[in-house]
Amino acid sequence: MTETPGRLADEAGRILEEYGGRRVSTWATLGRYDFIVVVEAPDDKAMMQISAKIGAGVGADVETLPAVPSDEFMAGL
C-alpha cells in the first residue's frame, strides 16, 4: 500500500466502474480497518462481483455491508 497507493485505488475504481458502480465517499481510519469506502452499485449481484474482483485483483480484504436508508428499514419492519 505504501509503495503504490495510487495504483491500488485506480484499479479498484476501474473495477467498480466496470460493474456500473460509483464511489460515494472514502475515509482513512485507525483501528480494525484502514479504509472505509462507501459505494453504490446497480444491485446486489453487481456488488458481489465488485467485492470479489477487488479482493482478488487488488489483494485487499473486502467486507461488504449492504445498507438501506433508516426510514426504509423502519418502514419495512
C-alpha positions in Angstrom: 0.0 0.0 0.0 2.7 2.5 0.9 4.6 1.8 -2.3 1.8 2.1 -4.8 -1.3 3.6 -3.2 -2.5 5.4 -6.3 -2.3 2.2 -8.4 -4.4 0.2 -6.0 -7.0 3.0 -5.8 -7.1 3.3 -9.5 -7.5 -0.4 -10.1 -10.3 -0.6 -7.5 -12.0 2.4 -9.2 -11.7 0.7 -12.6 -13.3 -2.5 -11.3 -16.1 -0.5 -9.6 -16.9 1.3 -12.9 -16.7 -1.9 -14.9 -19.7 -3.2 -13.0 -21.7 0.0 -13.0 -20.8 1.2 -9.5 -19.6 4.5 -8.2 -17.6 5.7 -5.2 -19.6 7.9 -2.9 -17.0 8.7 -0.3 -13.8 7.3 1.3 -12.4 7.6 4.8 -9.0 6.6 6.1 -9.4 5.1 9.6 -7.4 4.0 12.6 -8.2 0.6 14.1 -9.5 -2.6 12.5 -10.0 -1.1 9.0 -7.6 1.1 7.1 -10.2 2.5 4.8 -14.0 2.7 4.5 -15.3 3.2 1.0 -19.0 3.9 0.5 -20.1 2.8 -3.0 -23.3 2.5 -4.9 -23.9 -0.5 -7.3 -26.8 -1.3 -9.6 -27.8 -4.3 -7.5 -26.6 -6.9 -5.1 -25.2 -9.2 -7.8 -23.1 -6.4 -9.2 -21.8 -5.6 -5.7 -20.8 -9.2 -5.1 -18.9 -9.2 -8.4 -17.2 -5.9 -7.5 -16.2 -7.1 -4.0 -14.8 -10.4 -5.3 -12.9 -8.8 -8.1 -11.4 -6.1 -5.9 -10.4 -8.6 -3.3 -8.7 -10.8 -5.8 -7.3 -8.1 -8.2 -6.1 -5.6 -5.7 -5.2 -8.1 -3.0 -7.3 -6.3 -0.3 -9.5 -7.9 2.3 -13.0 -6.7 1.5 -16.1 -6.7 3.7 -19.4 -5.7 2.1 -22.1 -4.4 4.3 -25.4 -3.7 2.3 -27.1 -0.7 3.7 -30.6 0.9 3.2 -31.8 4.3 4.4 -33.0 4.0 8.0 -36.5 5.3 7.1 -36.9 2.5 4.6 -35.6 0.0 7.1 -38.1 1.2 9.7 -41.0 1.1 7.2 -40.1 -2.5 6.4 -40.5 -3.6 10.0 
